[in-house]
């Protein structure tokens, strides 16, 4: 099956922080791949903006370097790279001063969509937005893209939302979470709401529990000072895992509409039970397996910041009242994997002998590294000699099933094009961000007051033993990361 590429209208994308790491790793390569796919029209332009004093050719050289490093070799076509670079230009802009703003004003076009991508530190989101309005660059046809973190608690999130709202309307603001751009996350909605097979079973009557895991093998080296001020709760749970939980648990919206969908996600967040510390496990990786400890990489020997967290979350509504959601995320774990596991209940009565291989069904939605969905079902083991049962997966790996082995587009490709289209479906709304912080803040405050040290765990494992006990006490088990 070949995916359709639908071109967007002409646009100017102004990339603030164009010389930064995120721009080089994700944004510029994603724009190039969309250009290669024929989705960027003739009138589309990319304007880099940063403090560095570069001319157009120097910036284009950086664009070429980013493509060479972060785009797969089969997609690096010299003639296409040349044509893409012709669309790229650069203006040196002082975010806190007046230098470069007139030049930027004179360079952008009012008759096309103007997308301002803030690939910069959150502390200058507000000042940048204000400058765009003061210098007459932002207009009704403008869109503003901001990266997380969207604040560090409820107070700072409200302050940031207010600063952005002073210069842009909510319908112009796109809070980007790359997890929502993944094909599998969008397919979660398709599986639920486009198939009569699953929706009748998607409730506490048939589902025993849900596991959401985002595990990383890397540590915090290179960003330890930042990470030590946030930790896994702020860095991952409040945004990425919260979004996955909402998409899994939400009610069907009336139609596939941005605000209707986000209304349903907001209802889930507001239905989350307050979380007692007994349902939270915090961990911190130790030295081992050839790697330094978290405290060494964070350069803080007294750090109480968690590099791992596991939670048992309850949702007080009719659909999920008796179905727990177990969330875990951590660094220096045994395998890089992001997945949602829907664990169904056992059959009410088995006609087969005990211990014959029968297991409860599980639906696994894999976000990375191999995007896809599989469903474990019980069948008879082939061969004579009685009724022996085994569990086998019904596997749909997207790269094999849909694209003939071609690489799946990066999440940023989809999200950036959605910005140009004006489609906010896969972006977070301001009240959604604030509701997530309102639930998260009391948990962080509780352990800050208690000042307990996170539990240590060895690198290359699935986290601290206490996280296993979080499920064992409920007679459940985490899915093995190494499967």
URTAKA-V277463 format. One record per backbone hydrogen bond with DSSP energy under -1.0 kcal/mol. NH is the residue of the N-H (numbers start at 1). CO is the residue of the C=O. Records with the same first field share a line. If there is no record, write none. Layout:
NH=CO ; CO
This chain:
8=39
12=113
13=45
14=115
15=47
16=117
17=49
18=49
20=17
24=20
25=21
26=22
27=22
28=23
30=26
31=27
32=28
33=29
34=30
35=31
36=32
37=33
38=35
39=34
44=41
45=11
46=87
47=13
48=89
49=15
54=52
59=55
60=56
61=57
62=58
63=59
64=60
65=61
66=62
67=63
68=64
69=65
70=66
71=67
75=72
76=73
77=75
81=77
82=78
83=79
84=80
85=81
86=82
87=84
88=85
89=46
91=48
93=50
94=99
101=98
104=100
105=101
106=102
108=104
113=10
114=141
115=12
116=143
117=14
118=145
119=16 ; 117
120=118
124=121
125=122
128=124
129=125
130=126
131=127
132=128
133=129
134=130
135=131
136=133
137=132
138=132
142=139
143=114
144=172
145=116
146=174
151=149
157=153
158=154
159=155
160=156
161=157
162=158
163=159
164=160
165=161
166=162
167=164
168=164
172=169
173=170
174=144
176=146
180=177
181=178
182=179
186=182
187=183
188=184
190=186
191=187
192=188
193=189
194=190
199=195
201=198
202=199
203=201
204=319
206=203
207=203
208=343
209=343
210=324
211=341
212=326
213=339
214=328
215=337
216=330
223=220
227=223
228=224
229=226
230=227
231=227
232=306
235=231
236=232
237=232
238=233
241=236
242=237
243=239
244=240
245=241
246=242
247=243
248=244
249=245
250=246
257=255
261=257
262=258
263=259
264=260
265=261
266=262
267=263
268=264
269=265
270=266
272=269
273=314
279=276
280=277
281=310
283=308
284=455
286=457
288=291
291=288
294=285
297=293
298=294
300=295
303=300
307=283
308=283
309=329
310=281
311=327
312=279
313=325
316=271
317=315
321=317
323=320
325=313
326=210
327=311
328=212
329=309
330=214
331=307
332=218
333=216
334=461
337=215
338=368
339=213
340=365
341=211
342=363
343=209
344=361
345=206
363=342
364=374
365=340
366=372
367=338
368=338
372=366
373=396
374=364
375=394
376=362
377=392
379=390
381=388
388=386
389=356
390=379
392=377
394=375
396=373
398=371
400=397
401=397
402=398
403=398
405=399
406=403
413=410
414=410
415=411
416=412
417=413
418=414
419=415
420=416
421=417
422=418
423=418
427=424
428=175
433=429
434=430
435=431
436=432
437=433
438=434
439=435
440=436
441=437
444=440
445=441
446=442
447=443
448=444
449=445
450=446
451=447
455=282
457=284
460=332
467=464
469=465
470=466
472=468
473=469
474=471
475=472
476=471
483=480
